[in-house]
Amino acid sequence: MPHSLGSPSQTSASDADYFPSVSVGGRLLPAPSRWNSIEVDFDLFPRPQIPLGYDSLPSRFSKSVDFNLTITDKKYFKRFIYVISSAFLLISFILLLLHFLPHKHHHHGSSKNLTLAISQALTFFDAQKSGNLPKNNLMNFRGDSGLRDGNTSSTNADLVGGFYDSGNNIKFSFPTAYSISVLSWTVIEYHEKYDDIGELDHVKEIIKWGSDYLLKLFLPPSSTTDPTILYSQVGTGNGTKIENDISCWERPEDMSYERPVSVCGATASDLAGEIIAAFSAASLVFKDNKEYSQKLKNSAEKLFESSTKSTPANKQGTYTSDENCGGPAREFYNSTGYKDELVWGGIWLFFATGNDTYIQYATSNFDSTAEEELFSEKGVFYWNNKFSANAILLTRLRYFRDLGYPYESAFGSSTNRTDLLMCSYLSKVVFNMTEGGLILLKPDYGAPLQYAATASFLTKLYGDFLHLLRRSGSSCGSAVFTVENLRTFSNSQVKYILGDNPMKMSYLVGYGNHYPTHVHHRAASIPWDNQKHTCDEGQRWLNSKDPNPNVLLGAMVAGPDQNDIFLDQRDKPWFTEPTLASNAGLVAALISLHDPPSHTSGSNGMDKLGIFQNVHLIPSYN
């Protein structure tokens, strides 16, 4: 679990404008946010003297070449010219025929392996479900649980459902909303791939399980004087000696202690923004269910209205800065800013509704979110930082649905920052890598796989953008990168996670022949034997040296240390604990890298315009 047992806590102070990275020579490199004003040569690759488009490549030869030919027999020369011309026409005809025939993408062994990995990674979400489980739930060691969630001595609400966050039994709203946003994003972009491998219904069922729960967390005001209510957490682990979700090593089905509920107002701006994004993105996933989709959009718009008002009575801030709202979550999911979540929510709400109010908010506040971003967070897309994802989404809008004035500045900024982000991943100068090849985006914070997974997703996604534009690559300063470079990096991180690492260990439980068997997870570590096991019995299972009796299929554990060393020990969660948010990022990386369906032609398996289905905006100039 993030920042729980043995993990460093988040930095809370504001950081400098520069992102100091030390190169081999000991130089400090400026932050990506400053790279727009200078030229940085990463020496990524020799800079080709050619344009980056497919359609404008210059000839390899001079336009005028003297070969000093002497013609001795015009008859044979004419025959030679005829044969060469015929061959040229035949080859041209064959090439044209091949161009217009449907391209068949063969699912090679690697893609078949990704199909299995995607299926397993999604199954982890079935293991984390809380509430009344469906009869077809894929995890046979899980049952109904948390059926009194929301009913406490101080709260009377229906908060049954949702997901347990990790190896504990707490339900955190912030990472749950993030996970639903990310999974929805992947369906919007790659639904053809999901459908082709038979996982579309599965991932949509997981998203709906989450969005149904998120709808319960938001109570809009019934009048202008009523407060907005958001529920940020069910359960606690606040270090007290009483029985709770941390002090007890107990299956969710056996919980008998009271589970407190944390309540917030509209001032929990980051939590509100994340839930807005989840509602909005999910509304696009369920576009065919018009009633449900509209319900999600209506809730998103109401929450956006209340959370973007900055008045003396409605001061914006982070949810963990309010003790009643996010105090109990601080040691697990401490939030260091809120502007990026509100921009994230605004972008997705624009995609969901087409209302230019939301894109105006997002673009006018985009650059200011860079000032809020900590230097230790730069280049990292995860539950606490959406800046890089916002840049990618605005760049997508610019590339495929450019709205023109008055958005050019924000779109240009987002594209520059996106290119710089790609260079930072590829350069091996801004971020270090382990000897085994794992990028270390937050080396001092542990659990490196979750950050590598989202970096893999963003690079492959951006490469797909460029592919659809028929561009071979892009650049930042004098550094050039290609679509193939992006794919190679993306693939390298996923291959590391799936077993191509010095430990020869798959960090996805159940994948391959060698994977963690002592996962830090209550339900997986206690036998499913139709007997109730009390809180006092729990330490027996936590400290057992035996493998978990239940295989937590599809869970991505926290991962190795900076030296590629991994300890498969249940009592070391900084190695062996999975989380919802981590798995959402892994699913995103896996589906982006999967081969496209065989019937697609040139789309790379990505829905080029589906994300814009509700965007019919004619830019206003007033």
RATAZI-V704658 format. One record per residue. N is the residue number from 0. RES is the residue in one small letter. SS is DSSP state (@ for helix, = for strand, . for the rest). D_CENTER is the distance of its C-alpha to the mean C-alpha in Angstrom with 2 decimals. Layout:
# RATAZI-V704658
n->[N:N]
res->[RES:RES]
ss->[SS:SS]
d_center->[D_CENTER:D_CENTER]
This chain:
# RATAZI-V704658
n->[0:1:2:3:4:5:6:7:8:9:10:11:12:13:14:15:16:17:18:19:20:21:22:23:24:25:26:27:28:29:30:31:32:33:34:35:36:37:38:39:40:41:42:43:44:45:46:47:48:49:50:51:52:53:54:55:56:57:58:59:60:61:62:63:64:65:66:67:68:69:70:71:72:73:74:75:76:77:78:79:80:81:82:83:84:85:86:87:88:89:90:91:92:93:94:95:96:97:98:99:100:101:102:103:104:105:106:107:108:109:110:111:112:113:114:115:116:117:118:119:120:121:122:123:124:125:126:127:128:129:130:131:132:133:134:135:136:137:138:139:140:141:142:143:144:145:146:147:148:149:150:151:152:153:154:155:156:157:158:159:160:161:162:163:164:165:166:167:168:169:170:171:172:173:174:175:176:177:178:179:180:181:182:183:184:185:186:187:188:189:190:191:192:193:194:195:196:197:198:199:200:201:202:203:204:205:206:207:208:209:210:211:212:213:214:215:216:217:218:219:220:221:222:223:224:225:226:227:228:229:230:231:232:233:234:235:236:237:238:239:240:241:242:243:244:245:246:247:248:249:250:251:252:253:254:255:256:257:258:259:260:261:262:263:264:265:266:267:268:269:270:271:272:273:274:275:276:277:278:279:280:281:282:283:284:285:286:287:288:289:290:291:292:293:294:295:296:297:298:299:300:301:302:303:304:305:306:307:308:309:310:311:312:313:314:315:316:317:318:319:320:321:322:323:324:325:326:327:328:329:330:331:332:333:334:335:336:337:338:339:340:341:342:343:344:345:346:347:348:349:350:351:352:353:354:355:356:357:358:359:360:361:362:363:364:365:366:367:368:369:370:371:372:373:374:375:376:377:378:379:380:381:382:383:384:385:386:387:388:389:390:391:392:393:394:395:396:397:398:399:400:401:402:403:404:405:406:407:408:409:410:411:412:413:414:415:416:417:418:419:420:421:422:423:424:425:426:427:428:429:430:431:432:433:434:435:436:437:438:439:440:441:442:443:444:445:446:447:448:449:450:451:452:453:454:455:456:457:458:459:460:461:462:463:464:465:466:467:468:469:470:471:472:473:474:475:476:477:478:479:480:481:482:483:484:485:486:487:488:489:490:491:492:493:494:495:496:497:498:499:500:501:502:503:504:505:506:507:508:509:510:511:512:513:514:515:516:517:518:519:520:521:522:523:524:525:526:527:528:529:530:531:532:533:534:535:536:537:538:539:540:541:542:543:544:545:546:547:548:549:550:551:552:553:554:555:556:557:558:559:560:561:562:563:564:565:566:567:568:569:570:571:572:573:574:575:576:577:578:579:580:581:582:583:584:585:586:587:588:589:590:591:592:593:594:595:596:597:598:599:600:601:602:603:604:605:606:607:608:609:610:611:612:613:614:615:616:617:618:619:620:621]
res->[m:p:h:s:l:g:s:p:s:q:t:s:a:s:d:a:d:y:f:p:s:v:s:v:g:g:r:l:l:p:a:p:s:r:w:n:s:i:e:v:d:f:d:l:f:p:r:p:q:i:p:l:g:y:d:s:l:p:s:r:f:s:k:s:v:d:f:n:l:t:i:t:d:k:k:y:f:k:r:f:i:y:v:i:s:s:a:f:l:l:i:s:f:i:l:l:l:l:h:f:l:p:h:k:h:h:h:h:g:s:s:k:n:l:t:l:a:i:s:q:a:l:t:f:f:d:a:q:k:s:g:n:l:p:k:n:n:l:m:n:f:r:g:d:s:g:l:r:d:g:n:t:s:s:t:n:a:d:l:v:g:g:f:y:d:s:g:n:n:i:k:f:s:f:p:t:a:y:s:i:s:v:l:s:w:t:v:i:e:y:h:e:k:y:d:d:i:g:e:l:d:h:v:k:e:i:i:k:w:g:s:d:y:l:l:k:l:f:l:p:p:s:s:t:t:d:p:t:i:l:y:s:q:v:g:t:g:n:g:t:k:i:e:n:d:i:s:c:w:e:r:p:e:d:m:s:y:e:r:p:v:s:v:c:g:a:t:a:s:d:l:a:g:e:i:i:a:a:f:s:a:a:s:l:v:f:k:d:n:k:e:y:s:q:k:l:k:n:s:a:e:k:l:f:e:s:s:t:k:s:t:p:a:n:k:q:g:t:y:t:s:d:e:n:c:g:g:p:a:r:e:f:y:n:s:t:g:y:k:d:e:l:v:w:g:g:i:w:l:f:f:a:t:g:n:d:t:y:i:q:y:a:t:s:n:f:d:s:t:a:e:e:e:l:f:s:e:k:g:v:f:y:w:n:n:k:f:s:a:n:a:i:l:l:t:r:l:r:y:f:r:d:l:g:y:p:y:e:s:a:f:g:s:s:t:n:r:t:d:l:l:m:c:s:y:l:s:k:v:v:f:n:m:t:e:g:g:l:i:l:l:k:p:d:y:g:a:p:l:q:y:a:a:t:a:s:f:l:t:k:l:y:g:d:f:l:h:l:l:r:r:s:g:s:s:c:g:s:a:v:f:t:v:e:n:l:r:t:f:s:n:s:q:v:k:y:i:l:g:d:n:p:m:k:m:s:y:l:v:g:y:g:n:h:y:p:t:h:v:h:h:r:a:a:s:i:p:w:d:n:q:k:h:t:c:d:e:g:q:r:w:l:n:s:k:d:p:n:p:n:v:l:l:g:a:m:v:a:g:p:d:q:n:d:i:f:l:d:q:r:d:k:p:w:f:t:e:p:t:l:a:s:n:a:g:l:v:a:a:l:i:s:l:h:d:p:p:s:h:t:s:g:s:n:g:m:d:k:l:g:i:f:q:n:v:h:l:i:p:s:y:n]
ss->[.:.:.:.:.:.:.:.:.:.:.:.:.:.:.:.:.:.:.:.:=:=:.:.:.:.:.:=:=:.:.:@:@:@:@:@:@:.:.:.:.:.:.:.:.:.:.:.:.:.:.:.:=:.:.:.:.:.:.:.:.:.:.:.:.:.:.:.:.:.:.:.:.:@:@:@:@:@:@:@:@:@:@:@:@:@:@:@:@:@:@:@:@:@:@:@:@:@:@:@:.:.:.:.:.:.:.:.:@:@:@:@:@:@:@:@:@:@:@:@:@:@:@:@:@:@:@:.:=:.:=:.:.:.:.:.:.:.:.:.:.:.:.:.:=:.:.:.:.:.:=:.:.:.:.:=:.:.:.:.:.:.:=:.:.:.:.:.:.:.:=:=:@:@:@:@:@:@:@:@:@:@:@:@:@:@:@:@:@:@:@:@:@:@:@:@:.:.:.:@:@:@:@:@:@:@:@:@:@:@:@:@:@:@:@:@:@:=:=:.:.:.:.:.:.:.:.:.:=:=:=:=:=:=:.:.:.:.:.:.:.:.:.:.:.:.:.:.:.:.:.:@:@:@:.:.:.:.:.:.:=:=:=:=:.:.:.:=:@:@:@:@:@:@:@:@:@:@:@:@:@:@:@:@:@:.:.:.:.:@:@:@:@:@:@:@:@:@:@:@:@:@:@:@:@:@:@:.:.:.:=:.:.:=:.:.:=:.:@:@:@:.:@:@:@:@:@:@:@:@:@:@:@:.:.:.:.:.:@:@:@:@:@:@:@:@:@:@:@:@:@:@:@:.:.:@:@:@:@:@:@:@:@:@:@:@:@:@:@:@:@:@:.:.:@:@:@:.:.:.:.:=:.:.:=:.:@:@:@:@:@:@:@:@:@:@:@:@:@:@:@:.:.:.:.:.:.:@:@:@:@:@:@:@:@:@:@:@:@:@:@:@:@:@:@:@:@:.:.:.:.:=:=:.:.:.:.:.:=:=:.:.:.:.:.:.:.:.:@:@:@:@:@:@:@:@:@:@:@:@:@:@:@:@:@:@:@:@:.:.:=:.:=:=:=:=:.:.:=:=:=:=:@:@:@:@:@:@:@:@:@:@:@:@:@:@:@:.:.:.:.:.:.:.:.:=:.:=:.:.:.:.:.:.:=:.:.:.:.:.:.:@:@:@:@:.:.:.:.:.:.:.:.:.:@:@:@:@:@:@:@:@:.:.:.:.:.:.:.:.:.:.:.:.:.:=:.:.:.:.:.:.:.:.:.:.:.:.:.:.:.:.:@:@:@:@:.:.:.:@:@:@:@:@:@:@:@:@:@:@:@:@:@:.:.:.:.:.:.:.:.:.:.:.:.:.:.:.:.:@:@:@:.:.:.:.:.:.:.:.:.:.]
d_center->[17.46:16.32:19.53:21.83:24.28:24.91:21.76:22.31:21.75:19.86:21.86:23.26:25.38:24.61:24.21:25.96:25.08:24.98:22.40:24.97:24.16:27.24:28.08:30.52:33.32:32.38:31.49:29.13:26.68:25.80:22.44:20.23:21.29:24.83:24.38:25.05:28.67:29.44:29.25:27.61:28.44:26.02:28.35:25.41:27.62:31.10:30.85:32.17:34.79:33.34:31.30:27.67:28.38:29.61:32.49:34.28:34.87:38.37:41.04:41.46:45.16:47.38:48.52:52.08:53.12:56.75:57.14:61.01:61.53:65.11:65.88:68.98:68.93:67.62:67.87:65.46:63.24:62.95:62.19:59.51:57.94:58.08:56.38:53.60:53.03:52.95:50.48:48.25:48.40:47.68:44.65:43.38:43.89:41.99:39.05:38.98:39.21:36.30:34.25:34.90:34.61:31.28:29.15:28.65:25.57:26.67:24.33:25.16:25.05:21.70:20.11:22.05:20.61:17.02:18.26:19.41:16.30:14.18:17.00:17.18:13.56:13.87:17.25:16.05:15.14:18.78:20.00:18.48:20.08:22.68:25.64:27.74:26.06:26.64:29.34:27.17:24.57:23.73:24.26:28.02:28.07:26.60:28.68:28.87:28.14:27.70:30.06:31.49:28.31:29.14:32.87:34.06:37.12:35.50:33.04:33.68:30.54:28.98:25.71:25.95:22.83:19.16:17.65:18.82:16.24:17.09:20.49:22.23:23.11:21.72:19.64:17.53:16.63:14.17:11.45:12.48:11.90:8.40:7.75:9.83:8.28:4.93:7.58:9.92:8.23:8.34:11.87:12.95:12.32:13.30:15.57:18.39:16.90:16.20:19.74:21.25:20.31:21.26:18.00:17.56:19.72:18.09:14.51:16.19:18.36:15.58:14.06:17.67:18.45:15.88:16.88:20.50:20.15:18.50:21.49:23.74:22.30:23.43:27.15:28.06:31.41:34.35:36.24:35.87:37.10:34.89:31.83:28.26:27.09:23.64:23.37:20.95:21.85:24.04:25.65:26.20:26.73:28.58:30.77:33.81:36.08:35.96:34.12:30.48:27.04:27.07:30.78:31.11:29.83:30.13:28.61:27.19:30.05:32.60:31.58:34.70:34.04:33.18:29.55:29.52:27.43:26.10:26.82:25.67:26.89:25.46:25.38:22.10:20.45:16.98:16.91:18.39:15.93:12.94:15.15:16.21:12.79:12.43:16.02:15.80:12.92:14.56:17.86:16.97:16.03:19.44:21.41:24.16:24.78:26.10:27.28:24.07:21.99:24.53:24.47:20.78:21.45:24.59:22.96:20.27:23.13:25.30:22.78:22.00:25.75:26.47:23.69:24.39:28.09:29.14:32.62:34.64:34.03:30.31:29.00:25.31:23.58:21.04:21.35:22.13:24.97:26.85:28.39:28.86:25.38:23.15:25.70:25.10:21.32:21.96:22.23:19.03:16.57:18.52:17.24:18.54:18.25:17.89:18.23:14.64:13.80:16.88:16.05:12.56:14.65:17.33:15.47:14.19:17.69:19.26:17.56:18.71:22.22:23.18:24.85:25.12:25.48:21.75:21.01:24.00:22.61:19.22:20.96:23.73:21.55:18.88:20.94:22.02:18.56:18.93:21.99:20.25:17.64:19.00:19.76:18.20:14.81:15.13:12.62:10.10:6.73:6.63:8.68:11.56:10.66:9.35:11.96:10.39:8.07:11.45:13.30:11.50:12.13:15.66:16.31:15.54:18.01:20.47:20.48:20.96:22.41:23.91:25.49:27.84:29.65:28.77:25.15:25.95:25.58:22.07:21.01:22.81:21.29:17.70:18.60:20.39:17.62:15.17:17.92:18.51:14.94:15.36:18.78:17.72:15.54:18.44:21.40:21.63:23.36:20.88:18.96:20.87:20.23:21.87:24.81:22.90:20.28:17.26:15.90:16.53:14.41:15.85:18.90:20.77:18.36:17.98:15.25:14.09:12.14:9.01:8.98:10.18:7.61:4.79:8.12:9.08:6.59:7.59:11.09:11.62:10.53:12.90:15.40:15.48:16.30:19.10:20.29:20.80:22.70:24.79:24.11:24.26:22.21:22.19:23.33:23.32:26.82:28.77:25.89:24.97:22.07:21.95:19.59:20.73:19.90:16.24:16.26:18.30:16.04:12.92:15.29:16.85:13.94:13.43:17.23:17.54:15.46:17.56:20.82:21.68:22.26:25.51:25.48:25.23:23.04:20.23:17.77:16.77:19.66:21.96:20.85:23.77:26.93:25.90:23.15:23.24:25.86:26.10:22.70:22.84:22.76:25.65:25.77:25.37:28.03:30.75:32.77:32.56:36.36:37.19:38.27:37.09:36.24:36.78:35.03:37.85:37.27:33.66:34.34:35.98:32.78:30.64:33.15:33.99:33.82:33.53:30.34:28.52:30.61:27.57:24.90:21.44:20.23:16.63:15.80:14.04:16.20:15.71:17.28:20.18:21.65:22.17:24.97:23.07:25.03:23.78:25.97:25.69:27.19:26.39:27.63:25.24:21.88:20.52:20.72:20.53:18.53:15.33:13.12:11.27:8.18:8.42:9.05:6.28:4.08:7.51:8.17:5.78:7.64:10.76:11.19:10.74:13.39:15.62:18.88:19.47:22.17:25.68:26.82:24.44:26.04:24.30:21.07:19.12:17.94:16.05:17.38:18.57:19.79:18.58:16.22:19.51:21.69:22.72:23.07:26.80:27.32:30.39:30.01:32.58:34.70:36.41]
